[in-house]
Amino acid sequence: MFRTARASFFALVFFFAIGAHAQSPALPTLSQSDFNNVIRELAANSLFNSVTPASSLGALFGVEVGLTGGVTNTPEINRLVNTQIPNTKADYFPHASLLAAVTFPIAVTAEVLYVPQVSSQSVKYDAVGAALKWTPTDGLLVWPLNMSVRGFLTKTKVSFNQIINNASTANQDVNTTVTYDGEVKGLQLLVSPKVIPVLEPYAGIGQYYASGKMDVSGTAQLFNFSSAQSASSSPTTTAYLLGLDVRLLVLAFGVQYERAFDTSVYTGRLSLRF
């Protein structure tokens, strides 16, 4: 049974992270503005989406394991891809991960999101994220609200093959590999009411700092603002999120909407809590 469950988890991660966009993307020659937009949307798709509320897993101890998955709106990437291949669907990117969390005494919760390297056709993807959340209202403060502070860090790597044909290749088709390395770190404040035992609606605000670097193999150039084979961007954003957590004995699930880096992120979670 354990092997079956583990295989199902990895199959779902593969489907959400790669399967919905199996075709390798194709980017046009990017201006500085276009490149910054691409990095912002990739950063939004790389947030720490554990879909966990303001409360901890217990005042003394608790454990959670599960799966998260969702989509990020990518209108700018869609616009750029369609200049290369008209009628291509790239208006959203999927994301998914395995979730593990443990709450320790004084209501400090450590959370990890992990995606092993998966691939489909010419696309490869892997990601990892970690967070620490402190909920002082679970035992330390007697308030009618749950309140927590969470800091997180995520790292993502995506690579795909692309044929580049522009002035840098003498207008000849050149096979290249485009690699994106991204990092997002941030701090969140989460609040939720304590009045309903089974349901916990929550809201949050955060400040995020991203850094993204894109490299192109070979001698082809993808950027019209630089003659280098790589470029980087470091966007920041104030983020807002709304979510709902539902607990049914050991089974729990949640949904969350987040607005960050000028786009929308939708994520769901299915997990077991002990």
Contacts in CASP RR format, 6 or more apart in sequence:
PFRMAT RR
TARGET T0000
AUTHOR 0000-0000-0000
METHOD contacts of the structure
MODEL  1
MFRTARASFFALVFFFAIGAHAQSPALPTLSQSDFNNVIRELAANSLFNS
VTPASSLGALFGVEVGLTGGVTNTPEINRLVNTQIPNTKADYFPHASLLA
AVTFPIAVTAEVLYVPQVSSQSVKYDAVGAALKWTPTDGLLVWPLNMSVR
GFLTKTKVSFNQIINNASTANQDVNTTVTYDGEVKGLQLLVSPKVIPVLE
PYAGIGQYYASGKMDVSGTAQLFNFSSAQSASSSPTTTAYLLGLDVRLLV
LAFGVQYERAFDTSVYTGRLSLRF
9 66 0 8 1.000
9 67 0 8 1.000
9 98 0 8 1.000
10 116 0 8 1.000
12 67 0 8 1.000
12 96 0 8 1.000
13 67 0 8 1.000
13 96 0 8 1.000
13 97 0 8 1.000
13 98 0 8 1.000
13 115 0 8 1.000
13 116 0 8 1.000
13 118 0 8 1.000
14 118 0 8 1.000
14 120 0 8 1.000
15 96 0 8 1.000
16 69 0 8 1.000
16 70 0 8 1.000
16 94 0 8 1.000
16 95 0 8 1.000
16 96 0 8 1.000
17 94 0 8 1.000
17 95 0 8 1.000
17 96 0 8 1.000
17 115 0 8 1.000
17 118 0 8 1.000
17 125 0 8 1.000
18 94 0 8 1.000
18 118 0 8 1.000
18 119 0 8 1.000
18 120 0 8 1.000
18 123 0 8 1.000
18 125 0 8 1.000
19 94 0 8 1.000
19 120 0 8 1.000
20 71 0 8 1.000
20 94 0 8 1.000
21 90 0 8 1.000
21 93 0 8 1.000
21 94 0 8 1.000
21 123 0 8 1.000
22 120 0 8 1.000
22 121 0 8 1.000
22 123 0 8 1.000
23 88 0 8 1.000
23 121 0 8 1.000
24 121 0 8 1.000
24 122 0 8 1.000
24 123 0 8 1.000
24 160 0 8 1.000
24 161 0 8 1.000
24 162 0 8 1.000
25 77 0 8 1.000
25 81 0 8 1.000
25 90 0 8 1.000
25 123 0 8 1.000
25 160 0 8 1.000
25 162 0 8 1.000
26 81 0 8 1.000
26 84 0 8 1.000
26 85 0 8 1.000
26 88 0 8 1.000
26 162 0 8 1.000
26 163 0 8 1.000
27 38 0 8 1.000
27 80 0 8 1.000
27 81 0 8 1.000
27 84 0 8 1.000
27 162 0 8 1.000
27 178 0 8 1.000
27 222 0 8 1.000
28 34 0 8 1.000
28 80 0 8 1.000
28 83 0 8 1.000
28 84 0 8 1.000
29 166 0 8 1.000
29 221 0 8 1.000
29 222 0 8 1.000
29 223 0 8 1.000
29 224 0 8 1.000
30 38 0 8 1.000
30 80 0 8 1.000
30 222 0 8 1.000
30 223 0 8 1.000
30 224 0 8 1.000
30 225 0 8 1.000
30 231 0 8 1.000
31 224 0 8 1.000
31 225 0 8 1.000
32 223 0 8 1.000
32 225 0 8 1.000
34 76 0 8 1.000
34 80 0 8 1.000
35 214 0 8 1.000
35 223 0 8 1.000
35 225 0 8 1.000
35 231 0 8 1.000
35 233 0 8 1.000
36 233 0 8 1.000
36 235 0 8 1.000
37 76 0 8 1.000
37 77 0 8 1.000
37 80 0 8 1.000
38 76 0 8 1.000
38 77 0 8 1.000
38 80 0 8 1.000
38 214 0 8 1.000
39 210 0 8 1.000
39 212 0 8 1.000
39 214 0 8 1.000
39 233 0 8 1.000
39 235 0 8 1.000
40 76 0 8 1.000
40 210 0 8 1.000
40 233 0 8 1.000
40 235 0 8 1.000
40 237 0 8 1.000
40 261 0 8 1.000
40 262 0 8 1.000
40 263 0 8 1.000
41 72 0 8 1.000
41 73 0 8 1.000
41 74 0 8 1.000
41 75 0 8 1.000
41 76 0 8 1.000
41 77 0 8 1.000
41 93 0 8 1.000
41 261 0 8 1.000
41 263 0 8 1.000
42 77 0 8 1.000
42 93 0 8 1.000
42 156 0 8 1.000
42 158 0 8 1.000
42 180 0 8 1.000
42 182 0 8 1.000
42 212 0 8 1.000
43 182 0 8 1.000
43 184 0 8 1.000
43 208 0 8 1.000
43 210 0 8 1.000
43 212 0 8 1.000
43 235 0 8 1.000
43 261 0 8 1.000
44 72 0 8 1.000
44 260 0 8 1.000
44 261 0 8 1.000
44 262 0 8 1.000
44 263 0 8 1.000
44 265 0 8 1.000
45 72 0 8 1.000
45 74 0 8 1.000
45 93 0 8 1.000
45 95 0 8 1.000
45 156 0 8 1.000
45 265 0 8 1.000
46 95 0 8 1.000
46 127 0 8 1.000
46 154 0 8 1.000
46 156 0 8 1.000
46 182 0 8 1.000
46 184 0 8 1.000
46 210 0 8 1.000
47 154 0 8 1.000
47 184 0 8 1.000
47 208 0 8 1.000
47 239 0 8 1.000
47 258 0 8 1.000
47 260 0 8 1.000
47 265 0 8 1.000
48 111 0 8 1.000
48 113 0 8 1.000
48 129 0 8 1.000
48 131 0 8 1.000
48 152 0 8 1.000
48 153 0 8 1.000
48 154 0 8 1.000
48 184 0 8 1.000
48 186 0 8 1.000
49 68 0 8 1.000
49 69 0 8 1.000
49 70 0 8 1.000
49 95 0 8 1.000
49 97 0 8 1.000
49 113 0 8 1.000
49 256 0 8 1.000
49 258 0 8 1.000
49 265 0 8 1.000
49 267 0 8 1.000
49 268 0 8 1.000
50 68 0 8 1.000
50 99 0 8 1.000
50 101 0 8 1.000
50 111 0 8 1.000
50 113 0 8 1.000
50 131 0 8 1.000
50 269 0 8 1.000
51 68 0 8 1.000
51 243 0 8 1.000
51 245 0 8 1.000
51 254 0 8 1.000
51 255 0 8 1.000
51 256 0 8 1.000
51 267 0 8 1.000
51 268 0 8 1.000
51 269 0 8 1.000
52 64 0 8 1.000
52 101 0 8 1.000
52 109 0 8 1.000
52 111 0 8 1.000
52 133 0 8 1.000
52 245 0 8 1.000
52 269 0 8 1.000
53 146 0 8 1.000
53 190 0 8 1.000
53 192 0 8 1.000
53 200 0 8 1.000
53 202 0 8 1.000
53 243 0 8 1.000
53 245 0 8 1.000
54 135 0 8 1.000
54 137 0 8 1.000
54 145 0 8 1.000
54 146 0 8 1.000
54 147 0 8 1.000
54 148 0 8 1.000
54 190 0 8 1.000
54 191 0 8 1.000
54 192 0 8 1.000
54 200 0 8 1.000
54 202 0 8 1.000
55 135 0 8 1.000
55 138 0 8 1.000
55 146 0 8 1.000
55 148 0 8 1.000
55 192 0 8 1.000
55 194 0 8 1.000
55 200 0 8 1.000
55 245 0 8 1.000
56 62 0 8 1.000
56 103 0 8 1.000
56 107 0 8 1.000
56 108 0 8 1.000
56 109 0 8 1.000
56 133 0 8 1.000
56 135 0 8 1.000
56 138 0 8 1.000
56 148 0 8 1.000
57 63 0 8 1.000
57 64 0 8 1.000
57 101 0 8 1.000
57 102 0 8 1.000
57 103 0 8 1.000
57 109 0 8 1.000
57 273 0 8 1.000
58 103 0 8 1.000
58 107 0 8 1.000
58 138 0 8 1.000
59 107 0 8 1.000
59 138 0 8 1.000
59 139 0 8 1.000
60 103 0 8 1.000
60 105 0 8 1.000
61 102 0 8 1.000
61 103 0 8 1.000
61 104 0 8 1.000
61 105 0 8 1.000
62 102 0 8 1.000
62 103 0 8 1.000
62 273 0 8 1.000
62 274 0 8 1.000
63 101 0 8 1.000
63 102 0 8 1.000
63 103 0 8 1.000
63 273 0 8 1.000
63 274 0 8 1.000
64 99 0 8 1.000
64 100 0 8 1.000
64 101 0 8 1.000
64 102 0 8 1.000
64 252 0 8 1.000
64 271 0 8 1.000
64 272 0 8 1.000
64 273 0 8 1.000
64 274 0 8 1.000
65 98 0 8 1.000
65 99 0 8 1.000
65 100 0 8 1.000
65 101 0 8 1.000
65 271 0 8 1.000
65 272 0 8 1.000
66 98 0 8 1.000
66 99 0 8 1.000
66 100 0 8 1.000
66 269 0 8 1.000
66 270 0 8 1.000
66 271 0 8 1.000
66 272 0 8 1.000
67 96 0 8 1.000
67 97 0 8 1.000
67 98 0 8 1.000
67 99 0 8 1.000
67 269 0 8 1.000
67 270 0 8 1.000
67 271 0 8 1.000
68 95 0 8 1.000
68 96 0 8 1.000
68 97 0 8 1.000
68 99 0 8 1.000
68 113 0 8 1.000
68 267 0 8 1.000
68 268 0 8 1.000
68 269 0 8 1.000
69 94 0 8 1.000
69 95 0 8 1.000
69 96 0 8 1.000
69 97 0 8 1.000
69 267 0 8 1.000
69 268 0 8 1.000
69 269 0 8 1.000
70 94 0 8 1.000
70 95 0 8 1.000
70 96 0 8 1.000
70 265 0 8 1.000
70 266 0 8 1.000
70 267 0 8 1.000
70 268 0 8 1.000
71 92 0 8 1.000
71 93 0 8 1.000
71 94 0 8 1.000
71 95 0 8 1.000
71 265 0 8 1.000
71 266 0 8 1.000
72 92 0 8 1.000
72 93 0 8 1.000
72 94 0 8 1.000
72 95 0 8 1.000
72 263 0 8 1.000
72 264 0 8 1.000
72 265 0 8 1.000
72 266 0 8 1.000
73 91 0 8 1.000
73 92 0 8 1.000
73 263 0 8 1.000
73 264 0 8 1.000
73 265 0 8 1.000
74 90 0 8 1.000
74 91 0 8 1.000
74 92 0 8 1.000
74 93 0 8 1.000
74 263 0 8 1.000
75 91 0 8 1.000
75 263 0 8 1.000
77 90 0 8 1.000
77 93 0 8 1.000
78 88 0 8 1.000
78 89 0 8 1.000
78 90 0 8 1.000
78 91 0 8 1.000
81 88 0 8 1.000
81 90 0 8 1.000
82 88 0 8 1.000
82 90 0 8 1.000
95 127 0 8 1.000
95 265 0 8 1.000
95 267 0 8 1.000
96 115 0 8 1.000
97 113 0 8 1.000
97 114 0 8 1.000
97 115 0 8 1.000
97 127 0 8 1.000
97 129 0 8 1.000
98 113 0 8 1.000
98 114 0 8 1.000
98 115 0 8 1.000
99 111 0 8 1.000
99 112 0 8 1.000
99 113 0 8 1.000
99 269 0 8 1.000
99 271 0 8 1.000
100 111 0 8 1.000
100 112 0 8 1.000
100 114 0 8 1.000
101 109 0 8 1.000
101 110 0 8 1.000
101 111 0 8 1.000
101 112 0 8 1.000
102 109 0 8 1.000
102 110 0 8 1.000
103 109 0 8 1.000
104 110 0 8 1.000
106 134 0 8 1.000
106 140 0 8 1.000
107 134 0 8 1.000
107 135 0 8 1.000
107 136 0 8 1.000
107 138 0 8 1.000
107 139 0 8 1.000
107 140 0 8 1.000
108 132 0 8 1.000
108 133 0 8 1.000
108 134 0 8 1.000
109 132 0 8 1.000
109 133 0 8 1.000
109 134 0 8 1.000
109 135 0 8 1.000
110 130 0 8 1.000
110 131 0 8 1.000
110 132 0 8 1.000
111 130 0 8 1.000
111 131 0 8 1.000
111 132 0 8 1.000
111 133 0 8 1.000
111 152 0 8 1.000
112 128 0 8 1.000
112 129 0 8 1.000
112 130 0 8 1.000
112 131 0 8 1.000
113 127 0 8 1.000
113 128 0 8 1.000
113 129 0 8 1.000
113 130 0 8 1.000
113 154 0 8 1.000
114 127 0 8 1.000
114 128 0 8 1.000
114 129 0 8 1.000
115 125 0 8 1.000
115 126 0 8 1.000
115 127 0 8 1.000
115 128 0 8 1.000
116 126 0 8 1.000
117 124 0 8 1.000
117 125 0 8 1.000
117 126 0 8 1.000
118 124 0 8 1.000
118 125 0 8 1.000
118 126 0 8 1.000
119 125 0 8 1.000
122 160 0 8 1.000
122 161 0 8 1.000
123 158 0 8 1.000
123 159 0 8 1.000
123 160 0 8 1.000
124 157 0 8 1.000
124 158 0 8 1.000
124 159 0 8 1.000
124 160 0 8 1.000
125 156 0 8 1.000
125 157 0 8 1.000
125 158 0 8 1.000
126 156 0 8 1.000
126 157 0 8 1.000
127 154 0 8 1.000
127 155 0 8 1.000
127 156 0 8 1.000
127 157 0 8 1.000
128 154 0 8 1.000
128 155 0 8 1.000
129 152 0 8 1.000
129 153 0 8 1.000
129 154 0 8 1.000
129 155 0 8 1.000
130 152 0 8 1.000
130 153 0 8 1.000
131 150 0 8 1.000
131 151 0 8 1.000
131 152 0 8 1.000
131 153 0 8 1.000
132 150 0 8 1.000
132 151 0 8 1.000
132 152 0 8 1.000
133 148 0 8 1.000
133 149 0 8 1.000
133 150 0 8 1.000
133 151 0 8 1.000
133 190 0 8 1.000
134 148 0 8 1.000
134 149 0 8 1.000
134 150 0 8 1.000
135 146 0 8 1.000
135 147 0 8 1.000
135 148 0 8 1.000
136 147 0 8 1.000
136 148 0 8 1.000
137 143 0 8 1.000
137 145 0 8 1.000
137 146 0 8 1.000
137 147 0 8 1.000
137 148 0 8 1.000
137 194 0 8 1.000
138 146 0 8 1.000
141 147 0 8 1.000
143 194 0 8 1.000
144 193 0 8 1.000
144 194 0 8 1.000
144 195 0 8 1.000
145 191 0 8 1.000
145 192 0 8 1.000
145 193 0 8 1.000
145 194 0 8 1.000
146 190 0 8 1.000
146 191 0 8 1.000
146 192 0 8 1.000
146 193 0 8 1.000
146 194 0 8 1.000
146 200 0 8 1.000
146 202 0 8 1.000
147 189 0 8 1.000
147 190 0 8 1.000
147 191 0 8 1.000
148 189 0 8 1.000
148 190 0 8 1.000
149 187 0 8 1.000
149 188 0 8 1.000
149 189 0 8 1.000
149 190 0 8 1.000
150 187 0 8 1.000
150 188 0 8 1.000
150 190 0 8 1.000
151 185 0 8 1.000
151 186 0 8 1.000
151 187 0 8 1.000
151 188 0 8 1.000
152 184 0 8 1.000
152 185 0 8 1.000
152 186 0 8 1.000
152 188 0 8 1.000
153 183 0 8 1.000
153 184 0 8 1.000
153 185 0 8 1.000
153 186 0 8 1.000
154 183 0 8 1.000
154 184 0 8 1.000
154 185 0 8 1.000
155 181 0 8 1.000
155 182 0 8 1.000
155 183 0 8 1.000
156 180 0 8 1.000
156 181 0 8 1.000
156 182 0 8 1.000
156 183 0 8 1.000
156 184 0 8 1.000
157 179 0 8 1.000
157 180 0 8 1.000
157 181 0 8 1.000
157 182 0 8 1.000
158 179 0 8 1.000
158 180 0 8 1.000
159 177 0 8 1.000
159 178 0 8 1.000
159 179 0 8 1.000
159 180 0 8 1.000
160 177 0 8 1.000
160 178 0 8 1.000
161 175 0 8 1.000
161 176 0 8 1.000
161 177 0 8 1.000
161 178 0 8 1.000
162 175 0 8 1.000
162 176 0 8 1.000
162 177 0 8 1.000
162 178 0 8 1.000
163 173 0 8 1.000
163 174 0 8 1.000
163 175 0 8 1.000
163 176 0 8 1.000
164 173 0 8 1.000
164 174 0 8 1.000
164 176 0 8 1.000
164 216 0 8 1.000
164 220 0 8 1.000
164 221 0 8 1.000
164 222 0 8 1.000
165 171 0 8 1.000
165 172 0 8 1.000
165 173 0 8 1.000
165 174 0 8 1.000
166 220 0 8 1.000
166 221 0 8 1.000
168 219 0 8 1.000
168 220 0 8 1.000
168 221 0 8 1.000
169 219 0 8 1.000
169 220 0 8 1.000
174 218 0 8 1.000
174 219 0 8 1.000
174 220 0 8 1.000
176 216 0 8 1.000
176 217 0 8 1.000
176 218 0 8 1.000
176 220 0 8 1.000
176 222 0 8 1.000
177 216 0 8 1.000
177 217 0 8 1.000
178 214 0 8 1.000
178 215 0 8 1.000
178 216 0 8 1.000
178 217 0 8 1.000
178 222 0 8 1.000
179 214 0 8 1.000
179 215 0 8 1.000
179 217 0 8 1.000
180 212 0 8 1.000
180 213 0 8 1.000
180 214 0 8 1.000
181 212 0 8 1.000
181 213 0 8 1.000
181 215 0 8 1.000
182 210 0 8 1.000
182 211 0 8 1.000
182 212 0 8 1.000
182 213 0 8 1.000
183 210 0 8 1.000
183 211 0 8 1.000
183 212 0 8 1.000
184 208 0 8 1.000
184 209 0 8 1.000
184 210 0 8 1.000
185 208 0 8 1.000
185 209 0 8 1.000
185 210 0 8 1.000
186 206 0 8 1.000
186 207 0 8 1.000
186 208 0 8 1.000
186 209 0 8 1.000
187 206 0 8 1.000
187 207 0 8 1.000
188 204 0 8 1.000
188 205 0 8 1.000
188 206 0 8 1.000
188 239 0 8 1.000
188 241 0 8 1.000
189 204 0 8 1.000
189 205 0 8 1.000
189 206 0 8 1.000
190 202 0 8 1.000
190 203 0 8 1.000
190 204 0 8 1.000
191 202 0 8 1.000
191 203 0 8 1.000
191 204 0 8 1.000
192 200 0 8 1.000
192 201 0 8 1.000
192 202 0 8 1.000
192 203 0 8 1.000
192 245 0 8 1.000
193 200 0 8 1.000
193 201 0 8 1.000
197 247 0 8 1.000
198 246 0 8 1.000
198 247 0 8 1.000
198 248 0 8 1.000
199 244 0 8 1.000
199 245 0 8 1.000
199 246 0 8 1.000
200 244 0 8 1.000
200 245 0 8 1.000
200 246 0 8 1.000
200 247 0 8 1.000
201 242 0 8 1.000
201 243 0 8 1.000
201 244 0 8 1.000
201 245 0 8 1.000
202 242 0 8 1.000
202 243 0 8 1.000
202 244 0 8 1.000
202 245 0 8 1.000
203 240 0 8 1.000
203 241 0 8 1.000
203 242 0 8 1.000
203 243 0 8 1.000
204 240 0 8 1.000
204 241 0 8 1.000
204 242 0 8 1.000
205 238 0 8 1.000
205 239 0 8 1.000
205 240 0 8 1.000
205 241 0 8 1.000
206 238 0 8 1.000
206 239 0 8 1.000
206 240 0 8 1.000
206 241 0 8 1.000
207 236 0 8 1.000
207 237 0 8 1.000
207 238 0 8 1.000
207 239 0 8 1.000
208 236 0 8 1.000
208 237 0 8 1.000
208 238 0 8 1.000
208 239 0 8 1.000
208 260 0 8 1.000
208 261 0 8 1.000
209 234 0 8 1.000
209 236 0 8 1.000
210 234 0 8 1.000
210 235 0 8 1.000
210 236 0 8 1.000
210 237 0 8 1.000
210 261 0 8 1.000
211 232 0 8 1.000
211 233 0 8 1.000
211 234 0 8 1.000
212 232 0 8 1.000
212 233 0 8 1.000
212 234 0 8 1.000
213 230 0 8 1.000
213 231 0 8 1.000
213 232 0 8 1.000
214 222 0 8 1.000
214 230 0 8 1.000
214 231 0 8 1.000
214 232 0 8 1.000
215 229 0 8 1.000
215 230 0 8 1.000
216 222 0 8 1.000
216 229 0 8 1.000
216 230 0 8 1.000
217 229 0 8 1.000
218 229 0 8 1.000
219 229 0 8 1.000
221 227 0 8 1.000
221 229 0 8 1.000
223 231 0 8 1.000
225 231 0 8 1.000
235 261 0 8 1.000
237 260 0 8 1.000
237 261 0 8 1.000
237 262 0 8 1.000
239 258 0 8 1.000
239 259 0 8 1.000
239 260 0 8 1.000
239 261 0 8 1.000
240 258 0 8 1.000
240 259 0 8 1.000
240 260 0 8 1.000
241 256 0 8 1.000
241 257 0 8 1.000
241 258 0 8 1.000
241 259 0 8 1.000
242 256 0 8 1.000
242 257 0 8 1.000
242 258 0 8 1.000
243 254 0 8 1.000
243 255 0 8 1.000
243 256 0 8 1.000
243 257 0 8 1.000
244 254 0 8 1.000
244 255 0 8 1.000
244 256 0 8 1.000
245 252 0 8 1.000
245 253 0 8 1.000
245 254 0 8 1.000
246 252 0 8 1.000
246 253 0 8 1.000
246 254 0 8 1.000
247 273 0 8 1.000
250 272 0 8 1.000
250 273 0 8 1.000
250 274 0 8 1.000
251 271 0 8 1.000
251 272 0 8 1.000
251 273 0 8 1.000
252 269 0 8 1.000
252 270 0 8 1.000
252 271 0 8 1.000
252 272 0 8 1.000
252 273 0 8 1.000
253 268 0 8 1.000
253 269 0 8 1.000
253 270 0 8 1.000
253 271 0 8 1.000
254 268 0 8 1.000
254 269 0 8 1.000
254 270 0 8 1.000
255 266 0 8 1.000
255 267 0 8 1.000
255 268 0 8 1.000
255 269 0 8 1.000
256 266 0 8 1.000
256 267 0 8 1.000
256 268 0 8 1.000
256 269 0 8 1.000
257 264 0 8 1.000
257 265 0 8 1.000
257 266 0 8 1.000
258 264 0 8 1.000
258 265 0 8 1.000
258 267 0 8 1.000
259 265 0 8 1.000
END
